[in-house]
């Protein structure tokens, strides 16, 4: 993807319909898999939660100050999906499942 200012990045969107306790580790694994595959530019990760239960998953990992990893967590039930849509450039909007 390319922002309006020309900055290139990879957009990774994951959709979850339940509160998976291992999701932060999975998202980190996806991040490292992308890096090991050779992607040198910025990676933007979004997890869109569409489950019926209240969202309880964290938006990353923090392990005793040794690891601080974060991704954007969008809860469609809290109106955050609109913020997600606004944060994407026009050419990226079709990637949003509600666009």
Secondary structure, 3 states (H helix, E strand, C coil): CECCCCCEEEEEEEEECCCCCCHHHHHHHHHHHHHHCCCCCEEEEEEEECCCCCCCCCCEEEECCCEEEECEEEEHHHCHHHHHHHHCCHHHHHHCCCC
